[in-house]
């Protein structure tokens, strides 16, 4: 039985694409019709359907037409391609999840509350320890393992009597830990280091050191230069 072939319009409709796209793939040497009639009408069968499916799949993976042509016309390992793309997708998923977490942090901080619920222990890794009198500025940033996107990520401060540690959350047990629980918090907003120190001194009169502060990353959305830190108090029973 002769194979039933489809016209280019039916073929394009079947794959939710356009005749122009299919003709462009033909011009680029990626896809040829099964037959071309004397009047120029193109027809396509199962072999071309598999070919077009593969091309559209590779396009979804972000490959250029030149890259796809190289794959179709060489002995490039399909397994290697898929493994490389899987790794790239995993990295992109991780990036998007981190971005989603940043958005969640912003939303939580916009709705400022004096209670903080910590569902899972937060492990903190120290990036740098500084004398209490030294401000955290770009000269400090230059000395630590800093990444540009960290300006949007959550920073933690462990405040001792004579120094403080700048920390970030880490999946593994590290230098400090915030236990799961519900914490009473006090938010300090200050336009200068001296103003912050004064507000912090008032808190330490009735709370013991060390204190853990969570920098409120929503401050970068606000006009003006100021620091906002949420100081954790006692856990509520």
C-alpha positions as protocol buffer text, in pm:
chain_id: "A"
residue {
  index: 1
  type: UNK
  ca { x: 0 y: 0 z: 0 }
}
residue {
  index: 2
  type: UNK
  ca { x: 133 y: 339 z: -97 }
}
residue {
  index: 3
  type: UNK
  ca { x: 206 y: 576 z: 193 }
}
residue {
  index: 4
  type: UNK
  ca { x: -43 y: 857 z: 231 }
}
residue {
  index: 5
  type: UNK
  ca { x: 133 y: 1190 z: 207 }
}
residue {
  index: 6
  type: UNK
  ca { x: 24 y: 1529 z: 335 }
}
residue {
  index: 7
  type: UNK
  ca { x: 41 y: 1865 z: 166 }
}
residue {
  index: 8
  type: UNK
  ca { x: 266 y: 2125 z: 325 }
}
residue {
  index: 9
  type: UNK
  ca { x: -36 y: 2310 z: 469 }
}
residue {
  index: 10
  type: UNK
  ca { x: -172 y: 1994 z: 636 }
}
residue {
  index: 11
  type: UNK
  ca { x: 177 y: 1894 z: 747 }
}
residue {
  index: 12
  type: UNK
  ca { x: 239 y: 2235 z: 908 }
}
residue {
  index: 13
  type: UNK
  ca { x: -100 y: 2228 z: 1076 }
}
residue {
  index: 14
  type: UNK
  ca { x: -27 y: 1884 z: 1221 }
}
residue {
  index: 15
  type: UNK
  ca { x: 283 y: 2018 z: 1399 }
}
residue {
  index: 16
  type: UNK
  ca { x: 131 y: 2354 z: 1495 }
}
residue {
  index: 17
  type: UNK
  ca { x: 383 y: 2540 z: 1284 }
}
residue {
  index: 18
  type: UNK
  ca { x: 373 y: 2736 z: 957 }
}
residue {
  index: 19
  type: UNK
  ca { x: 442 y: 2664 z: 594 }
}
residue {
  index: 20
  type: UNK
  ca { x: 698 y: 2941 z: 603 }
}
residue {
  index: 21
  type: UNK
  ca { x: 889 y: 2764 z: 883 }
}
residue {
  index: 22
  type: UNK
  ca { x: 890 y: 2434 z: 694 }
}
residue {
  index: 23
  type: UNK
  ca { x: 1009 y: 2602 z: 375 }
}
residue {
  index: 24
  type: UNK
  ca { x: 1281 y: 2778 z: 576 }
}
residue {
  index: 25
  type: UNK
  ca { x: 1400 y: 2444 z: 717 }
}
residue {
  index: 26
  type: UNK
  ca { x: 1412 y: 2313 z: 360 }
}
residue {
  index: 27
  type: UNK
  ca { x: 1619 y: 2611 z: 248 }
}
residue {
  index: 28
  type: UNK
  ca { x: 1861 y: 2548 z: 537 }
}
residue {
  index: 29
  type: UNK
  ca { x: 1899 y: 2182 z: 436 }
}
residue {
  index: 30
  type: UNK
  ca { x: 1729 y: 2045 z: 747 }
}
residue {
  index: 31
  type: UNK
  ca { x: 1413 y: 1894 z: 601 }
}
residue {
  index: 32
  type: UNK
  ca { x: 1321 y: 1779 z: 250 }
}
residue {
  index: 33
  type: UNK
  ca { x: 973 y: 1680 z: 131 }
}
residue {
  index: 34
  type: UNK
  ca { x: 903 y: 1322 z: 34 }
}
residue {
  index: 35
  type: UNK
  ca { x: 796 y: 1436 z: -311 }
}
residue {
  index: 36
  type: UNK
  ca { x: 770 y: 1754 z: -512 }
}
residue {
  index: 37
  type: UNK
  ca { x: 510 y: 1746 z: -783 }
}
residue {
  index: 38
  type: UNK
  ca { x: 558 y: 1899 z: -1125 }
}
residue {
  index: 39
  type: UNK
  ca { x: 349 y: 2195 z: -1016 }
}
residue {
  index: 40
  type: UNK
  ca { x: 583 y: 2249 z: -716 }
}
residue {
  index: 41
  type: UNK
  ca { x: 345 y: 2113 z: -453 }
}
residue {
  index: 42
  type: UNK
  ca { x: 532 y: 1952 z: -166 }
}
residue {
  index: 43
  type: UNK
  ca { x: 417 y: 1639 z: 16 }
}
residue {
  index: 44
  type: UNK
  ca { x: 538 y: 1484 z: 339 }
}
residue {
  index: 45
  type: UNK
  ca { x: 521 y: 1140 z: 500 }
}
residue {
  index: 46
  type: UNK
  ca { x: 619 y: 962 z: 823 }
}
residue {
  index: 47
  type: UNK
  ca { x: 994 y: 994 z: 770 }
}
residue {
  index: 48
  type: UNK
  ca { x: 960 y: 1370 z: 736 }
}
residue {
  index: 49
  type: UNK
  ca { x: 730 y: 1379 z: 1041 }
}
residue {
  index: 50
  type: UNK
  ca { x: 999 y: 1216 z: 1255 }
}
residue {
  index: 51
  type: UNK
  ca { x: 1258 y: 1454 z: 1113 }
}
residue {
  index: 52
  type: UNK
  ca { x: 1047 y: 1762 z: 1182 }
}
residue {
  index: 53
  type: UNK
  ca { x: 965 y: 1639 z: 1534 }
}
residue {
  index: 54
  type: UNK
  ca { x: 1336 y: 1608 z: 1609 }
}
residue {
  index: 55
  type: UNK
  ca { x: 1411 y: 1953 z: 1467 }
}
residue {
  index: 56
  type: UNK
  ca { x: 1134 y: 2115 z: 1672 }
}
residue {
  index: 57
  type: UNK
  ca { x: 1257 y: 1932 z: 1982 }
}
residue {
  index: 58
  type: UNK
  ca { x: 1609 y: 2064 z: 1930 }
}
residue {
  index: 59
  type: UNK
  ca { x: 1471 y: 2413 z: 1877 }
}
residue {
  index: 60
  type: UNK
  ca { x: 1289 y: 2385 z: 2211 }
}
residue {
  index: 61
  type: UNK
  ca { x: 1625 y: 2302 z: 2367 }
}
residue {
  index: 62
  type: UNK
  ca { x: 1753 y: 2634 z: 2237 }
}
residue {
  index: 63
  type: UNK
  ca { x: 1976 y: 2511 z: 1953 }
}
residue {
  index: 64
  type: UNK
  ca { x: 2031 y: 2731 z: 1650 }
}
residue {
  index: 65
  type: UNK
  ca { x: 1955 y: 2607 z: 1301 }
}
residue {
  index: 66
  type: UNK
  ca { x: 2328 y: 2588 z: 1230 }
}
residue {
  index: 67
  type: UNK
  ca { x: 2377 y: 2365 z: 1536 }
}
residue {
  index: 68
  type: UNK
  ca { x: 2085 y: 2147 z: 1433 }
}
residue {
  index: 69
  type: UNK
  ca { x: 2224 y: 2108 z: 1081 }
}
residue {
  index: 70
  type: UNK
  ca { x: 2561 y: 2002 z: 1223 }
}
residue {
  index: 71
  type: UNK
  ca { x: 2387 y: 1736 z: 1433 }
}
residue {
  index: 72
  type: UNK
  ca { x: 2177 y: 1608 z: 1144 }
}
residue {
  index: 73
  type: UNK
  ca { x: 2470 y: 1590 z: 904 }
}
residue {
  index: 74
  type: UNK
  ca { x: 2736 y: 1447 z: 1136 }
}
residue {
  index: 75
  type: UNK
  ca { x: 2800 y: 1161 z: 1375 }
}
residue {
  index: 76
  type: UNK
  ca { x: 2735 y: 1382 z: 1680 }
}
residue {
  index: 77
  type: UNK
  ca { x: 2621 y: 1172 z: 1975 }
}
residue {
  index: 78
  type: UNK
  ca { x: 2254 y: 1228 z: 2051 }
}
residue {
  index: 79
  type: UNK
  ca { x: 2315 y: 1098 z: 2405 }
}
residue {
  index: 80
  type: UNK
  ca { x: 2588 y: 1357 z: 2462 }
}
residue {
  index: 81
  type: UNK
  ca { x: 2356 y: 1629 z: 2335 }
}
residue {
  index: 82
  type: UNK
  ca { x: 2073 y: 1527 z: 2566 }
}
residue {
  index: 83
  type: UNK
  ca { x: 2298 y: 1492 z: 2871 }
}
residue {
  index: 84
  type: UNK
  ca { x: 2451 y: 1836 z: 2811 }
}
residue {
  index: 85
  type: UNK
  ca { x: 2109 y: 1994 z: 2766 }
}
residue {
  index: 86
  type: UNK
  ca { x: 1975 y: 1816 z: 3075 }
}
residue {
  index: 87
  type: UNK
  ca { x: 2257 y: 1965 z: 3282 }
}
residue {
  index: 88
  type: UNK
  ca { x: 2190 y: 2310 z: 3137 }
}
residue {
  index: 89
  type: UNK
  ca { x: 1820 y: 2277 z: 3218 }
}
residue {
  index: 90
  type: UNK
  ca { x: 1897 y: 2169 z: 3574 }
}
residue {
  index: 91
  type: UNK
  ca { x: 2121 y: 2473 z: 3618 }
}
residue {
  index: 92
  type: UNK
  ca { x: 1849 y: 2699 z: 3478 }
}
residue {
  index: 93
  type: UNK
  ca { x: 1589 y: 2540 z: 3707 }
}
residue {
  index: 94
  type: UNK
  ca { x: 1818 y: 2603 z: 4006 }
}
residue {
  index: 95
  type: UNK
  ca { x: 1862 y: 2965 z: 3895 }
}
residue {
  index: 96
  type: UNK
  ca { x: 1486 y: 3014 z: 3863 }
}
residue {
  index: 97
  type: UNK
  ca { x: 1422 y: 2850 z: 4200 }
}
residue {
  index: 98
  type: UNK
  ca { x: 1676 y: 3084 z: 4361 }
}
residue {
  index: 99
  type: UNK
  ca { x: 1504 y: 3377 z: 4189 }
}
residue {
  index: 100
  type: UNK
  ca { x: 1166 y: 3254 z: 4314 }
}
residue {
  index: 101
  type: UNK
  ca { x: 1306 y: 3237 z: 4668 }
}
residue {
  index: 102
  type: UNK
  ca { x: 1431 y: 3594 z: 4635 }
}
residue {
  index: 103
  type: UNK
  ca { x: 1081 y: 3703 z: 4532 }
}
residue {
  index: 104
  type: UNK
  ca { x: 931 y: 3516 z: 4828 }
}
residue {
  index: 105
  type: UNK
  ca { x: 1179 y: 3691 z: 5059 }
}
residue {
  index: 106
  type: UNK
  ca { x: 1081 y: 4028 z: 4914 }
}
residue {
  index: 107
  type: UNK
  ca { x: 710 y: 3957 z: 4957 }
}
residue {
  index: 108
  type: UNK
  ca { x: 761 y: 3843 z: 5314 }
}
residue {
  index: 109
  type: UNK
  ca { x: 960 y: 4153 z: 5398 }
}
residue {
  index: 110
  type: UNK
  ca { x: 710 y: 4389 z: 5237 }
}
residue {
  index: 111
  type: UNK
  ca { x: 458 y: 4252 z: 5487 }
}
residue {
  index: 112
  type: UNK
  ca { x: 677 y: 4330 z: 5786 }
}
residue {
  index: 113
  type: UNK
  ca { x: 575 y: 4144 z: 6098 }
}
residue {
  index: 114
  type: UNK
  ca { x: 724 y: 4111 z: 6444 }
}
residue {
  index: 115
  type: UNK
  ca { x: 702 y: 3731 z: 6422 }
}
residue {
  index: 116
  type: UNK
  ca { x: 921 y: 3510 z: 6203 }
}
residue {
  index: 117
  type: UNK
  ca { x: 837 y: 3146 z: 6138 }
}
residue {
  index: 118
  type: UNK
  ca { x: 1136 y: 2925 z: 6055 }
}
residue {
  index: 119
  type: UNK
  ca { x: 1011 y: 2590 z: 5924 }
}
residue {
  index: 120
  type: UNK
  ca { x: 1349 y: 2419 z: 5880 }
}
residue {
  index: 121
  type: UNK
  ca { x: 1684 y: 2486 z: 6050 }
}
residue {
  index: 122
  type: UNK
  ca { x: 1888 y: 2745 z: 5859 }
}
residue {
  index: 123
  type: UNK
  ca { x: 2261 y: 2671 z: 5846 }
}
residue {
  index: 124
  type: UNK
  ca { x: 2482 y: 2976 z: 5815 }
}
residue {
  index: 125
  type: UNK
  ca { x: 2828 y: 2993 z: 5659 }
}
residue {
  index: 126
  type: UNK
  ca { x: 3052 y: 3282 z: 5759 }
}
residue {
  index: 127
  type: UNK
  ca { x: 3172 y: 3493 z: 5467 }
}
residue {
  index: 128
  type: UNK
  ca { x: 3368 y: 3742 z: 5675 }
}
residue {
  index: 129
  type: UNK
  ca { x: 3413 y: 3852 z: 6034 }
}
residue {
  index: 130
  type: UNK
  ca { x: 3453 y: 4221 z: 6101 }
}
residue {
  index: 131
  type: UNK
  ca { x: 3530 y: 4430 z: 6409 }
}
residue {
  index: 132
  type: UNK
  ca { x: 3209 y: 4583 z: 6534 }
}
residue {
  index: 133
  type: UNK
  ca { x: 3337 y: 4931 z: 6453 }
}
residue {
  index: 134
  type: UNK
  ca { x: 3396 y: 4847 z: 6084 }
}
residue {
  index: 135
  type: UNK
  ca { x: 3113 y: 4898 z: 5838 }
}
residue {
  index: 136
  type: UNK
  ca { x: 3026 y: 4638 z: 5577 }
}
residue {
  index: 137
  type: UNK
  ca { x: 3112 y: 4809 z: 5249 }
}
residue {
  index: 138
  type: UNK
  ca { x: 3257 y: 4729 z: 4907 }
}
residue {
  index: 139
  type: UNK
  ca { x: 3609 y: 4705 z: 5045 }
}
residue {
  index: 140
  type: UNK
  ca { x: 3485 y: 4402 z: 5238 }
}
residue {
  index: 141
  type: UNK
  ca { x: 3303 y: 4262 z: 4935 }
}
residue {
  index: 142
  type: UNK
  ca { x: 3634 y: 4253 z: 4747 }
}
residue {
  index: 143
  type: UNK
  ca { x: 3788 y: 4024 z: 5009 }
}
residue {
  index: 144
  type: UNK
  ca { x: 3525 y: 3751 z: 5013 }
}
residue {
  index: 145
  type: UNK
  ca { x: 3393 y: 3491 z: 4771 }
}
residue {
  index: 146
  type: UNK
  ca { x: 3130 y: 3722 z: 4629 }
}
residue {
  index: 147
  type: UNK
  ca { x: 2897 y: 3671 z: 4332 }
}
residue {
  index: 148
  type: UNK
  ca { x: 2708 y: 3957 z: 4162 }
}
residue {
  index: 149
  type: UNK
  ca { x: 2364 y: 3807 z: 4230 }
}
residue {
  index: 150
  type: UNK
  ca { x: 2440 y: 3794 z: 4602 }
}
residue {
  index: 151
  type: UNK
  ca { x: 2328 y: 4156 z: 4629 }
}
residue {
  index: 152
  type: UNK
  ca { x: 1977 y: 4015 z: 4590 }
}
residue {
  index: 153
  type: UNK
  ca { x: 2027 y: 3716 z: 4816 }
}
residue {
  index: 154
  type: UNK
  ca { x: 1965 y: 3690 z: 5188 }
}
residue {
  index: 155
  type: UNK
  ca { x: 2244 y: 3801 z: 5419 }
}
residue {
  index: 156
  type: UNK
  ca { x: 2260 y: 3715 z: 5788 }
}
residue {
  index: 157
  type: UNK
  ca { x: 2460 y: 3881 z: 6065 }
}
residue {
  index: 158
  type: UNK
  ca { x: 2576 y: 3711 z: 6383 }
}
residue {
  index: 159
  type: UNK
  ca { x: 2645 y: 3994 z: 6627 }
}
residue {
  index: 160
  type: UNK
  ca { x: 2889 y: 3942 z: 6912 }
}
residue {
  index: 161
  type: UNK
  ca { x: 3025 y: 4184 z: 7171 }
}
residue {
  index: 162
  type: UNK
  ca { x: 3328 y: 4303 z: 6973 }
}
residue {
  index: 163
  type: UNK
  ca { x: 3267 y: 4174 z: 6619 }
}
residue {
  index: 164
  type: UNK
  ca { x: 3002 y: 4050 z: 6379 }
}
residue {
  index: 165
  type: UNK
  ca { x: 2998 y: 3777 z: 6115 }
}
residue {
  index: 166
  type: UNK
  ca { x: 2848 y: 3823 z: 5769 }
}
residue {
  index: 167
  type: UNK
  ca { x: 2683 y: 3495 z: 5672 }
}
residue {
  index: 168
  type: UNK
  ca { x: 2482 y: 3326 z: 5400 }
}
residue {
  index: 169
  type: UNK
  ca { x: 2260 y: 3022 z: 5419 }
}
residue {
  index: 170
  type: UNK
  ca { x: 2415 y: 2692 z: 5318 }
}
residue {
  index: 171
  type: UNK
  ca { x: 2254 y: 2348 z: 5275 }
}
residue {
  index: 172
  type: UNK
  ca { x: 2510 y: 2176 z: 5501 }
}
residue {
  index: 173
  type: UNK
  ca { x: 2578 y: 2216 z: 5871 }
}
residue {
  index: 174
  type: UNK
  ca { x: 2819 y: 2505 z: 5903 }
}
residue {
  index: 175
  type: UNK
  ca { x: 2930 y: 2780 z: 6143 }
}
residue {
  index: 176
  type: UNK
  ca { x: 2595 y: 2886 z: 6292 }
}
residue {
  index: 177
  type: UNK
  ca { x: 2239 y: 2763 z: 6289 }
}
residue {
  index: 178
  type: UNK
  ca { x: 1895 y: 2917 z: 6328 }
}
residue {
  index: 179
  type: UNK
  ca { x: 1677 y: 2648 z: 6478 }
}
residue {
  index: 180
  type: UNK
  ca { x: 1327 y: 2584 z: 6350 }
}
residue {
  index: 181
  type: UNK
  ca { x: 1061 y: 2768 z: 6544 }
}
residue {
  index: 182
  type: UNK
  ca { x: 865 y: 3088 z: 6578 }
}
residue {
  index: 183
  type: UNK
  ca { x: 1072 y: 3394 z: 6673 }
}
residue {
  index: 184
  type: UNK
  ca { x: 983 y: 3733 z: 6808 }
}
residue {
  index: 185
  type: UNK
  ca { x: 1170 y: 3992 z: 6601 }
}
residue {
  index: 186
  type: UNK
  ca { x: 1264 y: 4357 z: 6618 }
}
residue {
  index: 187
  type: UNK
  ca { x: 1332 y: 4551 z: 6300 }
}
residue {
  index: 188
  type: UNK
  ca { x: 1604 y: 4816 z: 6295 }
}
residue {
  index: 189
  type: UNK
  ca { x: 1595 y: 5070 z: 6013 }
}
residue {
  index: 190
  type: UNK
  ca { x: 1882 y: 5317 z: 6009 }
}
residue {
  index: 191
  type: UNK
  ca { x: 2028 y: 5572 z: 5770 }
}
residue {
  index: 192
  type: UNK
  ca { x: 2379 y: 5546 z: 5915 }
}
residue {
  index: 193
  type: UNK
  ca { x: 2604 y: 5308 z: 6103 }
}
residue {
  index: 194
  type: UNK
  ca { x: 2585 y: 5525 z: 6415 }
}
residue {
  index: 195
  type: UNK
  ca { x: 2206 y: 5520 z: 6406 }
}
residue {
  index: 196
  type: UNK
  ca { x: 2207 y: 5143 z: 6366 }
}
residue {
  index: 197
  type: UNK
  ca { x: 2454 y: 5097 z: 6654 }
}
residue {
  index: 198
  type: UNK
  ca { x: 2238 y: 5308 z: 6881 }
}
residue {
  index: 199
  type: UNK
  ca { x: 1925 y: 5106 z: 6803 }
}
residue {
  index: 200
  type: UNK
  ca { x: 2115 y: 4780 z: 6845 }
}
residue {
  index: 201
  type: UNK
  ca { x: 2250 y: 4891 z: 7184 }
}
residue {
  index: 202
  type: UNK
  ca { x: 1894 y: 4941 z: 7302 }
}
residue {
  index: 203
  type: UNK
  ca { x: 1810 y: 4584 z: 7206 }
}
residue {
  index: 204
  type: UNK
  ca { x: 2114 y: 4432 z: 7376 }
}
residue {
  index: 205
  type: UNK
  ca { x: 2005 y: 4578 z: 7709 }
}
residue {
  index: 206
  type: UNK
  ca { x: 1739 y: 4309 z: 7733 }
}
residue {
  index: 207
  type: UNK
  ca { x: 1876 y: 4039 z: 7499 }
}
residue {
  index: 208
  type: UNK
  ca { x: 2196 y: 3841 z: 7539 }
}
residue {
  index: 209
  type: UNK
  ca { x: 2463 y: 3808 z: 7273 }
}
residue {
  index: 210
  type: UNK
  ca { x: 2519 y: 3671 z: 7019 }
}
residue {
  index: 211
  type: UNK
  ca { x: 2226 y: 3810 z: 6824 }
}
residue {
  index: 212
  type: UNK
  ca { x: 2127 y: 3701 z: 6476 }
}
residue {
  index: 213
  type: UNK
  ca { x: 2011 y: 3964 z: 6230 }
}
residue {
  index: 214
  type: UNK
  ca { x: 1851 y: 3905 z: 5892 }
}
residue {
  index: 215
  type: UNK
  ca { x: 1910 y: 4180 z: 5639 }
}
residue {
  index: 216
  type: UNK
  ca { x: 1582 y: 4278 z: 5484 }
}
residue {
  index: 217
  type: UNK
  ca { x: 1660 y: 4256 z: 5113 }
}
residue {
  index: 218
  type: UNK
  ca { x: 1347 y: 4453 z: 5026 }
}
residue {
  index: 219
  type: UNK
  ca { x: 1540 y: 4767 z: 5111 }
}
residue {
  index: 220
  type: UNK
  ca { x: 1696 y: 4778 z: 4765 }
}
residue {
  index: 221
  type: UNK
  ca { x: 1347 y: 4845 z: 4630 }
}
residue {
  index: 222
  type: UNK
  ca { x: 1313 y: 5154 z: 4848 }
}
residue {
  index: 223
  type: UNK
  ca { x: 1444 y: 5502 z: 4762 }
}
residue {
  index: 224
  type: UNK
  ca { x: 1736 y: 5640 z: 4960 }
}
residue {
  index: 225
  type: UNK
  ca { x: 2021 y: 5467 z: 5136 }
}
residue {
  index: 226
  type: UNK
  ca { x: 1931 y: 5289 z: 5455 }
}
residue {
  index: 227
  type: UNK
  ca { x: 1986 y: 4959 z: 5629 }
}
residue {
  index: 228
  type: UNK
  ca { x: 1706 y: 4740 z: 5759 }
}
residue {
  index: 229
  type: UNK
  ca { x: 1783 y: 4435 z: 5971 }
}
residue {
  index: 230
  type: UNK
  ca { x: 1540 y: 4205 z: 6147 }
}
residue {
  index: 231
  type: UNK
  ca { x: 1689 y: 4100 z: 6483 }
}
residue {
  index: 232
  type: UNK
  ca { x: 1577 y: 3762 z: 6608 }
}
residue {
  index: 233
  type: UNK
  ca { x: 1461 y: 3746 z: 6967 }
}
residue {
  index: 234
  type: UNK
  ca { x: 1344 y: 3451 z: 7173 }
}
residue {
  index: 235
  type: UNK
  ca { x: 1159 y: 3159 z: 7027 }
}
residue {
  index: 236
  type: UNK
  ca { x: 794 y: 3142 z: 7118 }
}
residue {
  index: 237
  type: UNK
  ca { x: 688 y: 2818 z: 7284 }
}
